[in-house]
Amino acid sequence: MIFAVPIAALAAPYAALVMDARTGEVLHATNADTRLHPASLTKMMTLYIAFEAIEKGEISLDTNIRVSKNAAAEPPSKLGLRAGQTIKLRYCVRAAAVKSANDCATAIGEAIAGSEAKFARRMNRTAQALGMTRTTFKNAHGLTENGHMSTARDMSILGRHVLYDYPEYYNLFSRRSADAGIAQVANTNRRLLAAYKGADGIKTGYTRAAGFNLVSSAQRGNERIIATVFGGRSTASRNAKVAELLDLGFRRAPSNARTNKPDTPDYGSETGPLIADNGQSNNGKAGKTIRLVTAVKTSLRPQLRPSSEPAPVIVAMKDDIKEALKQAQALEVAAAASPVSNIPDTNPEARPTDLVLASVQTAVRAKQVQAPTREVVTRVSTSGGKHWGINVGRYGSRYEAERVLLKTALNEMETLDGSLRKVIQRPRGFEANFNGLSRERAELACRRLQARNVTCFMIGPS
């Protein structure tokens, strides 16, 4: 006899969490700490480590990575990589973030760590450093594997770190499509991005064991909410549930909460994020630690030649004239008391003041010989000095330009704090500028604003 099995009995376990992204405060939770299959939400960690590796110089976006047989053999969703081919890391990052390509996720992990198993160990160590206490990764893509588990809370924590730790890359998750080198790929989350106001990411996931999963983030005004769902029954029902949870978050979140960004992962002072080939994460287990000895053991400064003459008075740049005169007078007194004077007796009628001045001149000459050559700066530095600015658009009225400046300053306080807001009238409109920034601060501010689709370009020293 054949019995009909209710659809609900086949559905994966449900879990959800809603978080105020600015503060990390949990606004709603259901089974948030239940360990479930994360599916392709896993790729958030793969990409987080890729961004970290790029920042630390381990690899670059233009690095050509070679595709292994293991990566090429991954089941869909995939970009269609072939074993032995090479592809720039940037294209695999786009494909993993937008299309959720499993072959690209594996290729990224192998390129960074040498093998997927080693990359999984790094994933787990990073998860522990981020506070994801109930997560275990076994692979870089999220396909079902025994022991590969996470929770709605941990994935929300990870999504928040991706948002705040690497804002320059976060815009990847909001792209409706992307150029992945060998193909144009469409976003697996494009339906929610198009339907929900303020949604700008972040990652979908689906396997039979996991159901339809999604970590989503949306911003409205100064408020930003992260909503996570595990175990959705379909794309449509999952998106509807996430929209409902985002609405709940915007209702409950305070409008004036101050952004308190999460701490960057702390891997300890010795080992850093890299794991040795035969090592494990430093969560109490032994591992092979590789240390670089960079301290200078010996000084290359030449030794002074022996001399019977007394050491001259060295006048430091910070010494004032009075101190230099005191030292020179002391030298004169000592010379007068000695049977053999150390001061040249070319003029027996020289006055004491002349002797003092001669000593000072000798000291200054000695300083010039011993001190390193100093460069005379004839213009103001344009790199470290605050002589740069940024432009955030041209507007039809002064009021509109000032309003945009104020709004931008409030949303980007970390980089624009202390800058000068200035509206400049041009024939074609009113330009909104921030002045008084260093070059580095201006570049960072523009990158962060452009990541949020805000028009921005740098203004050099005039």
Backbone torsions as a table, in degrees:
resi	resn	phi	psi	omega
1	MET	NA	138.2	-178.8
2	ILE	-105.2	125.5	179.2
3	PHE	-103.0	139.5	175.5
4	ALA	-76.3	127.9	-179.4
5	VAL	-95.3	124.0	178.9
6	PRO	-57.3	144.3	-179.7
7	ILE	-59.4	-38.2	-178.4
8	ALA	-60.7	-30.2	-178.5
9	ALA	-70.9	-24.0	-179.8
10	LEU	-89.8	-12.2	-175.7
11	ALA	-70.7	146.2	175.8
12	ALA	-68.4	155.6	179.2
13	PRO	-58.2	142.1	-177.4
14	TYR	-94.9	140.6	173.8
15	ALA	-150.9	150.7	-179.1
16	ALA	-153.5	153.9	174.6
17	LEU	-151.6	139.5	176.0
18	VAL	-120.7	130.8	-174.5
19	MET	-132.2	139.5	168.6
20	ASP	-76.6	108.8	-173.4
21	ALA	-62.3	-30.0	-176.9
22	ARG	-66.8	-36.9	-174.0
23	THR	-113.6	-18.1	-174.0
24	GLY	83.1	3.5	-178.9
25	GLU	-70.6	134.4	178.0
26	VAL	-83.7	124.5	-177.7
27	LEU	-100.9	-19.3	179.1
28	HIS	-162.9	143.2	179.2
29	ALA	-151.1	137.0	173.2
30	THR	-137.8	116.9	-178.0
31	ASN	51.6	34.7	-171.8
32	ALA	-67.5	-20.3	-178.9
33	ASP	-108.0	11.1	176.8
34	THR	-78.2	127.1	-178.9
35	ARG	-75.6	118.3	-177.1
36	LEU	-133.3	173.9	179.0
37	HIS	-77.9	123.0	-177.3
38	PRO	-82.3	-17.0	-175.5
39	ALA	55.2	-138.1	-173.1
40	SER	-76.4	0.2	168.3
41	LEU	-58.9	-22.3	175.7
42	THR	-52.8	-35.2	-174.7
43	LYS	-65.2	-17.4	172.7
44	MET	-60.8	-40.2	178.4
45	MET	-71.1	-40.9	177.2
46	THR	-57.1	-45.1	-178.9
47	LEU	-72.9	-35.6	177.2
48	TYR	-58.7	-45.2	180.0
49	ILE	-68.7	-35.5	176.6
50	ALA	-62.2	-43.8	178.0
51	PHE	-63.3	-40.0	178.8
52	GLU	-63.3	-44.2	-179.1
53	ALA	-64.9	-37.7	177.6
54	ILE	-65.0	-45.2	-179.2
55	GLU	-61.9	-36.1	-177.4
56	LYS	-87.5	-0.2	177.2
57	GLY	81.2	13.4	178.4
58	GLU	-72.2	-29.2	-177.0
59	ILE	-156.9	163.6	177.6
60	SER	-126.8	162.9	179.2
61	LEU	-62.9	-24.5	-179.2
62	ASP	-93.9	4.1	176.3
63	THR	-65.6	130.2	174.1
64	ASN	-83.0	115.0	-179.3
65	ILE	-100.9	140.6	-178.3
66	ARG	-91.3	133.7	-176.9
67	VAL	-85.6	124.6	179.5
68	SER	-84.7	167.2	174.2
69	LYS	-61.2	-36.6	-179.9
70	ASN	-62.1	-46.0	-179.6
71	ALA	-67.5	-43.6	-177.8
72	ALA	-64.9	-26.0	-176.3
73	ALA	-86.4	-1.7	-179.3
74	GLU	-63.0	141.4	179.2
75	PRO	-73.1	166.8	178.9
76	PRO	-62.2	158.2	4.9
77	SER	-73.9	139.9	-176.6
78	LYS	-151.9	161.6	178.9
79	LEU	-82.9	-25.4	-178.7
80	GLY	99.3	34.7	179.4
81	LEU	-70.3	149.2	178.0
82	ARG	-109.3	144.7	179.3
83	ALA	-60.4	131.7	178.1
84	GLY	94.8	-18.5	179.8
85	GLN	-76.7	161.5	175.2
86	THR	-115.2	150.8	-179.9
87	ILE	-149.7	143.1	178.7
88	LYS	-65.1	143.2	-179.2
89	LEU	-57.0	-37.4	-176.6
90	ARG	-58.9	-35.9	-179.3
91	TYR	-71.2	-37.6	177.5
92	CYS	-68.9	-36.9	177.0
93	VAL	-61.7	-44.7	179.0
94	ARG	-62.4	-44.6	-177.6
95	ALA	-66.0	-38.0	178.9
96	ALA	-69.0	-39.0	-177.8
97	ALA	-75.9	-40.6	-172.2
98	VAL	-93.0	-51.2	-176.9
99	LYS	-91.6	-13.3	-175.7
100	SER	64.3	44.5	-175.4
101	ALA	-73.8	121.1	-178.4
102	ASN	-71.1	-38.4	-179.9
103	ASP	-64.3	-37.4	178.5
104	CYS	-69.7	-37.9	178.5
105	ALA	-60.6	-45.1	178.4
106	THR	-64.7	-42.0	179.7
107	ALA	-62.3	-38.3	177.4
108	ILE	-62.7	-48.3	-179.2
109	GLY	-61.1	-43.2	-179.7
110	GLU	-67.7	-35.6	-179.8
111	ALA	-67.3	-35.0	-177.0
112	ILE	-82.7	-42.6	-172.3
113	ALA	-109.5	-10.9	-179.9
114	GLY	100.4	-31.8	176.4
115	SER	-156.4	160.6	-178.9
116	GLU	-68.4	-33.0	178.9
117	ALA	-65.0	-43.3	178.3
118	LYS	-66.8	-37.3	178.5
119	PHE	-65.5	-37.5	178.1
120	ALA	-62.3	-37.1	177.3
121	ARG	-64.3	-39.8	177.1
122	ARG	-66.5	-37.9	176.6
123	MET	-58.7	-44.4	-178.2
124	ASN	-67.9	-36.9	178.7
125	ARG	-68.1	-39.4	177.4
126	THR	-65.8	-40.0	178.1
127	ALA	-59.2	-43.2	178.7
128	GLN	-63.7	-40.6	-179.5
129	ALA	-66.7	-27.5	179.3
130	LEU	-85.4	-8.1	-178.6
131	GLY	91.6	16.6	177.7
132	MET	-87.1	81.7	-166.7
133	THR	-77.9	-15.6	-176.0
134	ARG	-119.1	31.5	-177.8
135	THR	-118.6	137.5	173.0
136	THR	-134.2	124.4	178.5
137	PHE	-103.1	140.2	176.2
138	LYS	-116.7	-18.3	-178.9
139	ASN	-150.8	175.8	-174.2
140	ALA	-93.8	-10.2	-172.4
141	HIS	-109.4	-29.4	178.0
142	GLY	101.0	1.3	174.4
143	LEU	-61.3	147.7	-171.2
144	THR	-57.0	127.0	177.7
145	GLU	-147.7	141.7	-177.2
146	ASN	-57.3	123.6	178.6
147	GLY	91.0	-7.5	179.0
148	HIS	-84.2	95.9	-169.9
149	MET	-138.4	155.4	174.9
150	SER	-154.9	-172.3	-178.6
151	THR	-134.7	164.1	177.1
152	ALA	-62.9	-36.8	179.3
153	ARG	-66.5	-46.8	-177.5
154	ASP	-64.2	-39.8	-179.6
155	MET	-70.1	-29.9	174.5
156	SER	-67.9	-40.5	176.7
157	ILE	-60.7	-44.3	-179.7
158	LEU	-64.0	-44.1	178.9
159	GLY	-60.2	-38.6	178.6
160	ARG	-65.4	-38.9	178.8
161	HIS	-67.6	-40.5	177.3
162	VAL	-59.0	-42.1	-178.0
163	LEU	-63.6	-47.8	-172.5
164	TYR	-93.7	-29.8	-178.3
165	ASP	-78.6	-31.3	-177.9
166	TYR	-134.7	63.7	-178.9
167	PRO	-62.9	-24.7	-179.0
168	GLU	-69.7	-19.1	178.3
169	TYR	-105.5	-11.2	-172.7
170	TYR	-61.0	-30.2	-178.2
171	ASN	-61.2	-18.1	176.2
172	LEU	-54.4	-38.6	-172.6
173	PHE	-76.3	-10.7	179.2
174	SER	-102.1	-2.8	-179.2
175	ARG	-71.9	130.9	178.4
176	ARG	-71.4	-27.9	175.9
177	SER	-153.2	166.4	-177.8
178	ALA	-153.9	151.9	175.4
179	ASP	-84.4	112.9	179.8
180	ALA	-103.8	27.8	174.8
181	GLY	83.8	-65.8	-178.0
182	ILE	-97.0	-5.8	180.0
183	ALA	-164.3	155.9	170.7
184	GLN	-90.4	127.0	-174.5
185	VAL	-114.7	147.6	-179.1
186	ALA	-102.2	149.7	-177.0
187	ASN	-75.6	131.4	178.2
188	THR	-69.5	-13.5	-177.9
189	ASN	-109.8	17.6	-172.1
190	ARG	-64.2	-28.3	-178.3
191	ARG	-66.2	-46.7	179.2
192	LEU	-69.3	-38.5	179.0
193	LEU	-59.1	-36.6	-179.1
194	ALA	-80.4	-28.0	-171.4
195	ALA	-94.2	-27.2	-173.1
196	TYR	-107.6	124.2	-178.2
197	LYS	-64.0	124.8	177.5
198	GLY	91.2	-7.9	-179.5
199	ALA	-68.8	133.7	-179.7
200	ASP	-139.6	23.4	178.1
201	GLY	153.0	-178.4	21.4
202	ILE	-134.1	-52.5	-174.7
203	LYS	-151.0	136.5	175.7
204	THR	-98.0	167.7	174.7
205	GLY	-160.8	141.9	175.8
206	TYR	-151.7	131.4	161.9
207	THR	-145.5	166.3	178.5
208	ARG	-62.0	-38.8	-178.6
209	ALA	-71.1	-31.3	-174.7
210	ALA	-92.0	-30.1	-168.9
211	GLY	81.9	-161.4	-178.0
212	PHE	-95.7	110.3	-176.3
213	ASN	-106.8	156.4	177.2
214	LEU	-162.4	131.5	164.7
215	VAL	-107.5	118.6	-175.9
216	SER	-124.8	148.5	177.0
217	SER	-132.5	143.2	178.7
218	ALA	-143.3	147.8	179.3
219	GLN	-126.5	134.2	174.4
220	ARG	-136.0	113.1	-175.8
221	GLY	64.0	-127.8	179.3
222	ASN	-90.0	-1.2	-175.7
223	GLU	-98.7	139.0	175.2
224	ARG	-136.1	130.2	-176.3
225	ILE	-121.3	141.9	170.9
226	ILE	-114.2	127.9	177.2
227	ALA	-124.7	133.4	-177.6
228	THR	-124.5	134.1	177.1
229	VAL	-129.8	131.7	170.4
230	PHE	-112.3	143.8	170.2
231	GLY	81.0	25.4	174.0
232	GLY	-63.9	152.7	-175.3
233	ARG	-89.6	-18.8	177.6
234	SER	-161.3	168.1	177.6
235	THR	-60.3	-44.1	-176.6
236	ALA	-66.2	-46.9	-178.2
237	SER	-68.5	-35.1	177.0
238	ARG	-65.1	-44.9	179.7
239	ASN	-63.2	-39.2	178.5
240	ALA	-64.4	-38.7	179.6
241	LYS	-68.8	-41.8	178.8
242	VAL	-63.2	-41.3	177.4
243	ALA	-61.0	-40.8	177.3
244	GLU	-62.5	-41.8	-179.2
245	LEU	-70.6	-37.3	176.5
246	LEU	-63.4	-42.3	176.7
247	ASP	-59.3	-42.6	177.8
248	LEU	-60.0	-42.6	-179.8
249	GLY	-63.0	-44.0	179.7
250	PHE	-66.1	-30.3	177.1
251	ARG	-71.0	-38.3	-173.4
252	ARG	-89.7	-24.6	-175.8
253	ALA	-73.9	137.2	175.7
254	PRO	-67.7	143.9	-176.5
255	SER	-76.6	-21.6	-173.9
256	ASN	-110.6	22.2	-179.3
257	ALA	-67.7	140.8	178.8
258	ARG	-84.7	136.7	-179.9
259	THR	-68.8	124.6	177.5
260	ASN	-120.1	91.6	-173.6
261	LYS	-64.9	146.4	179.2
262	PRO	-67.4	152.5	176.6
263	ASP	-69.6	143.9	175.1
264	THR	-68.4	154.0	-174.8
265	PRO	-61.0	138.5	178.5
266	ASP	-105.8	108.8	-178.8
267	TYR	-92.8	4.5	-175.2
268	GLY	95.4	160.7	-173.6
269	SER	-81.3	-11.3	-171.4
270	GLU	-108.2	-48.4	-167.2
271	THR	-91.6	-27.7	-177.6
272	GLY	70.5	-169.5	-175.2
273	PRO	-78.3	-11.7	-175.6
274	LEU	-84.6	141.6	178.6
275	ILE	-111.6	133.4	178.9
276	ALA	-66.0	159.7	-175.1
277	ASP	-57.0	-40.5	-177.5
278	ASN	-104.9	14.7	-177.2
279	GLY	-100.6	179.1	177.0
280	GLN	-132.8	175.0	177.5
281	SER	-63.8	153.0	-174.0
282	ASN	-86.1	41.9	177.4
283	ASN	-89.9	51.6	177.4
284	GLY	97.3	-8.3	-178.8
285	LYS	-104.3	153.1	-177.5
286	ALA	-73.1	150.7	177.5
287	GLY	-155.2	163.4	179.6
288	LYS	-83.3	118.6	-179.6
289	THR	-102.9	127.7	178.9
290	ILE	-105.1	119.3	-178.3
291	ARG	-114.3	138.8	176.2
292	LEU	-99.7	123.0	179.5
293	VAL	-89.7	107.1	-177.0
294	THR	-115.9	-2.1	-178.8
295	ALA	-71.7	142.8	179.2
296	VAL	-76.2	123.2	-178.4
297	LYS	-84.1	-39.7	-177.0
298	THR	-128.0	152.0	179.0
299	SER	-91.7	138.2	178.1
300	LEU	-92.9	5.7	180.0
301	ARG	-68.2	127.6	-179.5
302	PRO	-67.0	146.0	178.3
303	GLN	-77.8	146.0	177.4
304	LEU	-70.0	141.9	177.3
305	ARG	-72.2	145.8	177.8
306	PRO	-60.3	142.5	179.9
307	SER	-149.0	143.5	177.9
308	SER	-83.2	-12.7	-179.6
309	GLU	-78.1	147.5	177.8
310	PRO	-67.2	148.4	180.0
311	ALA	-63.0	132.2	179.4
312	PRO	-67.5	159.9	176.2
313	VAL	-74.1	122.6	-179.5
314	ILE	-93.3	119.6	-178.3
315	VAL	-95.0	108.2	178.3
316	ALA	-72.9	156.6	-178.9
317	MET	-62.1	-29.8	-176.2
318	LYS	-85.2	-11.3	-179.7
319	ASP	-70.9	146.5	176.5
320	ASP	-93.9	171.7	-174.4
321	ILE	-64.4	-38.0	-178.6
322	LYS	-60.1	-43.5	-178.4
323	GLU	-65.3	-40.1	179.1
324	ALA	-63.4	-41.3	178.5
325	LEU	-64.0	-40.5	178.7
326	LYS	-59.4	-45.1	-178.9
327	GLN	-65.4	-39.4	179.8
328	ALA	-67.1	-38.2	177.9
329	GLN	-65.4	-38.5	177.4
330	ALA	-62.6	-39.1	177.7
331	LEU	-64.6	-38.2	179.8
332	GLU	-65.0	-43.5	179.7
333	VAL	-62.4	-42.5	179.9
334	ALA	-64.6	-37.9	-179.9
335	ALA	-68.1	-37.1	-179.8
336	ALA	-67.1	-32.8	-178.6
337	ALA	-80.2	-14.2	-176.1
338	SER	-86.3	144.7	178.0
339	PRO	-59.6	-37.2	179.4
340	VAL	-112.6	115.4	-176.9
341	SER	-73.0	138.7	176.5
342	ASN	-88.9	-3.8	179.0
343	ILE	-96.7	129.9	-178.4
344	PRO	-56.0	130.4	-175.7
345	ASP	-100.8	49.9	-179.2
346	THR	-76.2	-19.1	-179.6
347	ASN	-136.8	93.5	-176.0
348	PRO	-60.7	-23.8	-177.0
349	GLU	-92.5	11.0	-179.3
350	ALA	-63.2	139.5	-179.6
351	ARG	-77.4	156.6	177.7
352	PRO	-54.5	-37.1	-179.7
353	THR	-62.2	-39.0	178.7
354	ASP	-63.2	-37.2	178.4
355	LEU	-64.7	-40.2	179.4
356	VAL	-62.8	-45.4	179.8
357	LEU	-63.3	-38.0	177.8
358	ALA	-62.4	-40.7	179.2
359	SER	-64.2	-41.2	179.0
360	VAL	-63.5	-41.8	179.4
361	GLN	-63.4	-40.4	176.5
362	THR	-60.3	-42.4	-179.5
363	ALA	-64.4	-42.4	-179.2
364	VAL	-64.5	-41.7	177.7
365	ARG	-61.8	-39.7	177.9
366	ALA	-63.7	-39.0	178.5
367	LYS	-63.8	-39.5	-178.6
368	GLN	-67.3	-32.7	179.6
369	VAL	-72.8	-43.0	-172.3
370	GLN	-84.5	-28.5	-174.9
371	ALA	-78.0	147.4	176.1
372	PRO	-66.6	150.5	-179.3
373	THR	-62.0	131.2	179.9
374	ARG	-102.9	136.7	179.2
375	GLU	-82.9	133.8	177.6
376	VAL	-87.8	118.0	-178.6
377	VAL	-88.0	121.5	-177.0
378	THR	-105.7	-1.0	176.0
379	ARG	-146.5	163.0	-178.3
380	VAL	-72.0	137.9	178.4
381	SER	-64.5	136.9	177.3
382	THR	-105.4	2.3	179.0
383	SER	-99.1	-52.5	-179.1
384	GLY	-89.4	-23.5	-178.9
385	GLY	-74.3	160.1	-178.2
386	LYS	-90.8	67.8	-177.2
387	HIS	-118.8	16.0	-179.1
388	TRP	-112.1	167.2	178.3
389	GLY	-153.3	178.6	176.2
390	ILE	-134.8	151.0	176.2
391	ASN	-112.6	130.8	-178.1
392	VAL	-114.2	26.0	170.7
393	GLY	127.1	167.6	175.2
394	ARG	-118.6	135.4	-171.0
395	TYR	-130.0	162.9	-174.2
396	GLY	-76.5	-19.5	-179.0
397	SER	-141.3	157.4	177.5
398	ARG	-63.4	-39.1	-179.7
399	TYR	-59.7	-45.3	-178.7
400	GLU	-64.8	-40.9	178.9
401	ALA	-63.9	-42.4	179.0
402	GLU	-66.2	-36.3	178.2
403	ARG	-64.7	-41.7	178.5
404	VAL	-65.8	-39.9	178.0
405	LEU	-60.4	-45.2	-179.3
406	LEU	-64.7	-44.8	179.9
407	LYS	-62.9	-43.2	179.7
408	THR	-64.9	-40.8	179.2
409	ALA	-62.5	-38.2	179.3
410	LEU	-70.3	-36.9	-177.7
411	ASN	-80.3	-18.7	-176.0
412	GLU	-130.9	51.1	-176.3
413	MET	-64.7	-32.3	-173.4
414	GLU	-62.6	-41.1	-177.0
415	THR	-96.7	-24.5	-175.4
416	LEU	-100.5	0.8	-180.0
417	ASP	-61.8	129.3	179.7
418	GLY	90.3	-6.8	178.6
419	SER	-79.5	167.3	-178.2
420	LEU	-106.7	121.4	176.6
421	ARG	-82.1	130.1	-175.8
422	LYS	-143.9	131.0	176.0
423	VAL	-105.1	125.8	-179.2
424	ILE	-115.1	124.5	179.4
425	GLN	-82.1	126.0	177.0
426	ARG	-119.2	166.0	177.6
427	PRO	-57.7	-29.3	-176.1
428	ARG	-100.3	4.8	177.7
429	GLY	147.2	-167.6	-177.0
430	PHE	-108.2	119.4	-179.0
431	GLU	-89.4	135.3	179.9
432	ALA	-101.4	114.2	-174.7
433	ASN	-124.2	151.4	166.4
434	PHE	-113.8	124.0	-179.3
435	ASN	-114.2	170.6	176.5
436	GLY	79.2	35.5	179.3
437	LEU	-113.8	152.3	168.8
438	SER	-75.0	162.7	-179.8
439	ARG	-60.3	-42.0	-178.6
440	GLU	-64.4	-41.5	-179.5
441	ARG	-68.5	-36.7	178.2
442	ALA	-65.4	-43.0	178.9
443	GLU	-62.5	-43.5	-179.4
444	LEU	-64.6	-43.4	-179.6
445	ALA	-60.9	-43.5	-179.9
446	CYS	-64.8	-41.0	178.6
447	ARG	-61.4	-43.7	-178.2
448	ARG	-67.6	-39.9	179.8
449	LEU	-69.1	-42.1	178.6
450	GLN	-64.1	-31.0	176.3
451	ALA	-64.2	-23.8	177.2
452	ARG	-101.6	20.1	177.8
453	ASN	62.3	32.6	175.3
454	VAL	-99.6	127.7	178.6
455	THR	-61.7	131.9	-177.7
456	CYS	-159.1	135.8	168.2
457	PHE	-145.1	155.4	-173.2
458	MET	-82.5	150.2	175.9
459	ILE	-118.0	118.7	-179.1
460	GLY	-80.0	170.2	178.2
461	PRO	-60.2	137.5	179.9
462	SER	-95.3	NA	NA
